[in-house]
Each structure stands twice: as structure tokens, then as C-alpha cells.
Amino acid sequence: MKQHKETKSLLEEVRIPSGQVELEGTLDLPDDCRRVVVFAHGSGSSRFSPRNRFVANELSCRAIGTLLLDLLTAEEDRVYRTRFDINLLATRLAYVTDWLNTRPELKTVSVGLFGASTGAAAALETAAQAGQKIRAVVSRGGRPDLAEEYLHLVRSPTLLIVGGHDRDVLKLNEGAFRKLTCEKQLAVVPGATHLFEEPGKLEEVARLAGNWFERYL
């Protein structure tokens, strides 16, 4: 794997106003940070997801800031229907991207979105509505089909990463890929299942995501 120089960073637990609730997140900002990626996890997961944290650490090593957050409160996450309310998730993700601009040190950063499972659909809907404010999107084992009506509006360069053995999700991603009209790529990781738990597969996800964000942010 490509070696990166060590970077100092500021790690901060944050609470972000979003309508009637406050969202909890973990903000990691390397020194002289000029790029930030916001992570939207999938249903049933949280900002403590070891997979997203692994990818976030890789981005941090590339001097890219990260914000891992929960788009639902603990109570909301217990409701199955709410977990799949993509419009709600996207609305809150938009609040979060606007919140970044309220931080003096982040007013000029380029913002990207990284979504997993249902979080990928929320990221794509947010990108479709935000236009050039979102500079790049990466989906890991995502459900972009859940944002089908917004896919043709996405202008942010979009990378869809899917495990080669995750056949049902791969088929859904192939359909969504055809509907995207932006700069796009579908990366299939051979031998990987939905959670990329096989040896070396999550490292490949982190490499692909890091390269995409370095290129477009």
C-alpha cells in the first residue's frame, strides 16, 4: 500500500443542529486541512463502524479531514422505517454540510461524501440537490438504487465500490451506474462480499476511495 507521511490532527466530538434534533459526530482535521469527507453509514450501523473508521484513517493519512456521524438518534435508529427514510437522511446530511461552513477553519474546504448501504443513497440525493458544493461521492457496498429519482441530477464525480461476491447489490449498482450522467466509475473488488471482511479487501476499498477523493477534492 502507498505510504503516507504522518500528519498531526485535531480530533473533536461534535454535536450538529439538524431541525428538531442534534446529530453526534467525530471530526478529525489534519493540519492545514483543505478537504473534508463526511461519512454516512448504513442502516443498523453507527459512526463507530470499524469499516468506516478504517477508511477514515486512510484518508487522514492523506491529509484529508473526516467527519463520521450518526444521521439518526438512538431512538430513531430503532425504527425500521426510519432507517430507510432516505429523504430524511439526505435532509440531515445537507444540514451537516452546511454546518461545516459555520466553522471558520472549514469555510474554504472542498467537501466530499462517503456513503455505505443506505447512507450511499442519502449521499447521492444530497449531492444531487447541492450541486457543486459537493465535489465527490464514494459509495461502499451502497444502495444507490434507493435514490433512483435523483441519480440523473448528480454532478459530483461518483465512485461506486461493490464486492464481486455481493451479487444482488452489484446488480443494483450496475443499474444505478447506467442512470448516473456525471463523471463516474464502478469498481468491483474481486472476491469481496458485502462487508469486505475478506483479507485485504477493506484495504482495497480505502485505497480506491482515497485515490478518488485525492483526484476530485
Steps between C-alpha positions, in 0.01 A plus 500: 500500500611853425687656792392837635683740725367535852271797557393668821127537545231647722247240621174641632159363598234733355124551523336639187155667504264340249138607525357369828800284591876523544719256312811356663824474308876460518700764311864428412687788341865462392718810511439740209192301404356606164272201434237333719302181440171448683411135571140377492474144632238244413192385689572322825855636520645808670784750480707244691487257207847340484482487121428871456758586765758296311429696181495829693844424643634441149363837391652667805838359399450684170434828687127482425271595786210272596168534678343174617145556619165347585216635287240353738465518875520176697120500536442559128744227404283242680219565250543293184306742278707798613823320414387487138361854483753623243343845473542551876859377491582725204338803664714451808811440295435836332480663845838348579669628184359847570628476859854452371487852358427641846844391617751774415775248422273310258341780298720437196543122511387270220231261624450138399252236614564133580190285540447136588178304440205741549748777579614485138148579381485795740838622376390488136172679570689766694751541219221530243342784694824674602656521155860620497513528881574126510817432305502117503302198622612147585262212571614181680266206461232763454137509398503779240178355360319646803579847360399405145295814430803720579775312319472691172540827694830410666788711367765393751751241374372173646678174578293189575698224679340156519623156601517251216317238707231745613295407195161653584651835599731488198199468271332798671818706463532412132147628443569820693832550319319511167273778629783720622601767248796646693866396495470148639667167564377160618778315683438131570729352766558134402428241768338748739159458663273777626706603806840458331610279792736285294876560542618809315159598363430791732851626431407502132184701578706754694753526215231552237316758711820684589607523138155625394487773762860606433413533133178698533510691828 
